[in-house]
Amino acid sequence: MPFQQIFDVENLLALVTFSLGWAIYSFAVDGTALSSHGLSRRMNSQREIWMWTMLKRDLRMIDTAIMTGLQQGTGFFASACIFAIGGCFALIGAADHIASVVTDLPLEGNFDRALLETKLLGLVTIFIFAFFKFGWAYRLFNYCTILIGAVPMAREAEADQDAAERAVRRAIRMNQIAARHFNSGLRAIFFGMAYLGWFLGPKVLMVTTTIVILILARRQFFSEANDCLAPDSEEPR
């Protein structure tokens, strides 16, 4: 079926709003000066402090425990994405039944099978994107554990301080890159929740997209978690 027969103007506008909202929010959080006041950037600073502190101690069980926790959390979300993808494909097989159920709801819009299948394929795409982000983050956290193992012990670091500092910087950078991909995957899941609003209509999608952006922005910039990482010169809210 031709593209223009599946999407009317309202659905196309809703999809563009969703895509632009996701892209603009991601750019604001990761690629602008505003990000320096966000939770993710401040946690990156704490990751750096963690690695420099690790260099000063010989017993690093706590560091390996932290890395294990990071990997387990990333692996959990990657597995959840696999189940979500499988569930979406199962729903595609029941598209006719779902379309009939949605049509009975007091909502306006086109709920034919072709449009519903297209929406479900879009949801699959979102979860595939999230899976690849989590899978890559898991691999990078694994690499980070190797880089941590390559950092000299405290006594050995004193003999070659430059080499020790280079090893720490590599571990810091790898950990921060892994965290960025993990955050990107988690953000995809949140926007996937907003995407579900499209199944109730294009107007609902625009509303749920706005709500998710506001929630994520609040947690990123105005939450208690962000306040507790603020510099000492900043007053907690």
N, C-alpha and C positions, 0 to 999 in steps of 0.2 A: 504494500500500500504506500502511495507517495507520502512524503514527509508532511506536505501541506494539508493532506487529508486527515492526518493523525492529530496535529497540533493546530488548534485555533489560536487567535491572537492572544486571548487571555491566558491560556496555558503556556504559550511561548514566553509571554511577559513574566509569568510567575517563575518559569525555569531560569530565565535570564537574571531575575532578581535574586534567586537562590544562588546561582553560580557567582554572580558579582559580589554578593554579600560574603560568601565564603572566601573568595579571592582577596577582597579588600581587607577583611578582618585578618586573614593570615599575613598579608603584607604589613599591616599596621603592627601586628604583634612581633613579627620576625625581622622586618626590614626597614623600620623607620626609627627616628630618634625617640619616639614614644615608647618603644620596647624597653628602653633602659629603666623605665619606671615599672615594668611589668614583673609578674611573679617568675616567669621563665628565665628572664635575664638575671634576676637577683639569685635564683637558684643556681645558675651557671657560676656565679661568683662563689657561692658556697661549695660547689663542686671543686673549684680551684683551691679554696682554703683546705678542703678535705685532703686533696692530693699532696699539698705542701706539708700538711700535718703528718700524713702517712710517712713521708720521707724521714721524719725525725724519730720514728719508732722501729724497733726490730721485730716485734711481734705484730703481725698484720692479720690476725684472725678476724678482727672486726671489719677490716677492709674487704676481705673475701666474703664475709657474711653480707655486707652491704651489696656487693656485686651480685651475689646469689639472689638476693631479694629483688634487685632490679631485673635480672634475667627471668625470674619466675613470673613477675608481674607482666613483663613483655610477652612471655610465652602464653600466659593465660589469655591476653587479649587477642593474640594471633589465632589461638584455637577457637575463641569465641567468634571471630570473623569467619572461619571455615564453616562453623555450624550455621551462621547467619546466611552465608552464600548458599549452602545446601537448602535451607528453609525457603529462600527466595525462589530457587528453581522449582521446589515443590509447589509453591504458590502459583508459578506460571502455568503449571499443569491444571490448576483449578481456577483459571482466569475467568471462565464463564460464570461459575458459581459466585465468585467474589464480585464480579460486575453486577450480577443480579441483586446481591445483598446491598451493595453501595447505592444502587439505583433506588432502592426502597427508602433510603434515608432522605430527610427533608433538606437536600442540598441541590444547588444548581450546578450544571456543568455536563460535560460529555463523559459517560462512563462505559464506552464500548470496549470490546475485548482488545482491539489493537492498541488503544491508548493505555489500557491497564497493563498489558504486557510490556509496553515501552517503559512505563513507570517502574515496573519490577526489574527490568533489565538495567535501568538507571540505578536502582538500589543495589543490585548486584555489583555494578561498577564501583560504587562508593565503598562497599565492603571489600572488594578486591584491592582497591587502592589502599585501604586501611591495613589489609593483611600484608601487602608488600612493605608498607612502612614499618609495621611491627616486626616482620621477618628480618628486615634489614637492621632495625634497631637491636634485635636480639643478637644478630651476628656481630654488630659493632660492640655491644657490651661484652661479648665473648672475647673479642680482640682486646678490649680494654683490660680484661683480667690478665691477659698475656703481657700487656704493656706494664701493668702493675707488678707482675712477677719479674719483669726486667729492671725495675727500679732497684738500685743498690740499697743494701741495708745501711742503717745510720752510720755505722763505723766505716763501712766501705765508701760511703759517699764523701766522707771527710778527705779521703785520699785523692778523689777526682771529683771536685764539686761541680765543675762544668758539665761533665758527662751525666752526673746525677740529675742536675737541673734540666738537661735536655730530655732525659727519660721521663721526668715528671711532667714536663710540658706536653710530650707526646700523649701520655696517659690522660692528661686534662683535656686536650683537644679531642681525643677519641671519645671520651665520656660525654663531652658536650655535644658532639655530632650525633651520637647515639640518642641522647636525650631529645635533640631537636626532631629526629625522625619519630621517636616515640610520641612526642607531643603532637606531631602532625597526624599520626594515626589515630590518636585519641580524639583530636579535633574532627577527623572524618566521621568517627562514630557519632559525635554530638550533632554534626550537621546531617548525618543519616537519620537521626531522630526527627530533626526538622523536616527532612524530605518526606517523612511519612505523612505529613499534613497534606501533601499533594494528592493522596488517595481520597481525600475528602473534598478536593476541589482546589483550583488555582489560588483563590483568595486565602484559603486556609494555609497553603504553602507559604505565601508571603508573610502571613501573621506568624507562623511557627518559625520561619527564618529570622524574623526580627526578634522574637522572644529568645531564641537560642543565642543570637549575637549579643543581646543585652546581658544574658546570664553569663556567657563566657567573658565578656568585657568586664563585668563586675568582679568576677572571680580573679581575673588577670590583674586588674588595676586597683580595685577598691575593696578587696576582701581582707579579712583579718589575717589570713595567711600571708598576704603581700605586706601588710602593715608590720608584721613581726620581723620581716627581713629588711625593713626600711632602714636607712642610715640613722645613726643616733641623733642627728640634727633634725630629723623629721619627727613630729609629734604623732603618736598613734591615734587613730580615729576612735 
